[in-house]
Amino acid sequence: MFRASLNRERHAGYSDWAVIFTVQCKDSGVVETEMHALLKQFKASGTYVKDGKVIHYREIFKCESKKIVAILKRKFSDYFVTA
């Protein structure tokens, strides 16, 4: 569902989004903030048009997806919620 929404809305101007890794975690805000800091060297920014408005994106990172997943697993596995 999330992927379909990203593609339909052409988030950041792209329509080929794919979900590569999902996990439930506690303190997701902490994980997201720290991930952004860890990935800052890969940060991309720009603009795209959505519903006739110019949108500035700042939460896009350009690097190999397996690198991001490896960092997430290595640094944040203690935050993962298991069944």
GUVEX-406722 format. One record per residue (C-alpha): residue number from 1; x, y, z. Coordinates in pm, 1 decimal. Layout:
# residues N
SITE seq        x        y        z
SITE NUM        X        Y        Z
...
This chain:
# residues 83
SITE seq        x        y        z
SITE   1      0.0      0.0      0.0
SITE   2    275.9    244.0     94.6
SITE   3    466.7    178.1   -229.2
SITE   4    154.2    232.1   -436.2
SITE   5     97.2    566.6   -268.0
SITE   6    456.6    679.0   -328.8
SITE   7    434.4    579.8   -694.7
SITE   8     88.0    725.9   -751.0
SITE   9    190.5   1057.6   -595.3
SITE  10    530.3   1049.0   -774.0
SITE  11    704.6   1126.5   -445.2
SITE  12   1020.8   1330.5   -510.8
SITE  13    933.8   1311.9   -880.5
SITE  14    983.0    933.1   -905.6
SITE  15    726.1    666.7   -988.4
SITE  16    933.2    349.3   -952.4
SITE  17    946.4    313.5   -574.0
SITE  18    992.1    -35.3   -427.5
SITE  19    978.7   -143.6    -63.8
SITE  20   1304.5   -324.8     12.2
SITE  21   1286.6   -367.3    388.8
SITE  22   1023.9   -321.0    657.4
SITE  23   1036.0   -366.9   1030.5
SITE  24    834.1   -254.2   1328.5
SITE  25   1043.1    -73.5   1582.9
SITE  26   1006.9    104.6   1911.6
SITE  27   1113.3    468.8   1930.1
SITE  28   1080.4    505.1   1553.1
SITE  29   1138.9    879.9   1577.7
SITE  30   1478.1    817.4   1737.1
SITE  31   1566.5    559.9   1471.3
SITE  32   1461.4    792.9   1188.3
SITE  33   1656.8   1089.7   1327.8
SITE  34   1970.8    884.2   1381.0
SITE  35   1939.6    717.8   1038.6
SITE  36   1924.7   1060.1    875.6
SITE  37   2246.5   1154.7   1056.3
SITE  38   2417.8    830.3    951.7
SITE  39   2311.6    874.6    588.5
SITE  40   2383.9   1247.2    555.1
SITE  41   2663.9   1183.2    305.1
SITE  42   2404.5   1030.0     70.6
SITE  43   2141.1   1300.6    116.5
SITE  44   1975.9   1436.5   -195.6
SITE  45   1746.8   1733.8   -214.7
SITE  46   1546.7   1894.4   -485.8
SITE  47   1199.5   1989.3   -595.8
SITE  48    906.2   1834.1   -777.5
SITE  49    553.4   1943.2   -858.3
SITE  50    257.7   1785.7   -678.8
SITE  51    -99.3   1904.9   -731.1
SITE  52     33.9   2217.1   -901.8
SITE  53    259.0   2308.5   -607.5
SITE  54    637.0   2299.1   -592.9
SITE  55    747.5   2057.5   -320.0
SITE  56   1099.2   2057.8   -173.1
SITE  57   1219.4   1713.4    -70.9
SITE  58   1491.0   1649.5    185.1
SITE  59   1436.4   1288.5    292.5
SITE  60   1578.3   1115.5    -13.1
SITE  61   1912.0    934.3      2.1
SITE  62   2101.4    818.1   -304.6
SITE  63   2310.7    506.0   -247.9
SITE  64   2273.4    130.7   -281.3
SITE  65   1966.5      7.4    -97.1
SITE  66   2155.6   -285.1     55.2
SITE  67   2392.4    -35.9    220.4
SITE  68   2101.2    139.8    390.6
SITE  69   1948.3   -191.1    505.7
SITE  70   2285.3   -306.9    643.5
SITE  71   2326.5     15.9    842.6
SITE  72   1972.4    -11.6    974.7
SITE  73   2020.9   -372.8   1086.2
SITE  74   2365.5   -310.9   1235.7
SITE  75   2285.7      6.6   1426.5
SITE  76   1922.1    -37.7   1526.0
SITE  77   1838.2   -406.8   1573.0
SITE  78   1782.6   -341.9   1946.0
SITE  79   1486.6   -123.3   1848.1
SITE  80   1316.6   -391.6   1636.5
SITE  81    990.4   -531.2   1770.8
SITE  82    960.9   -907.2   1744.0
SITE  83    638.5  -1105.4   1762.4
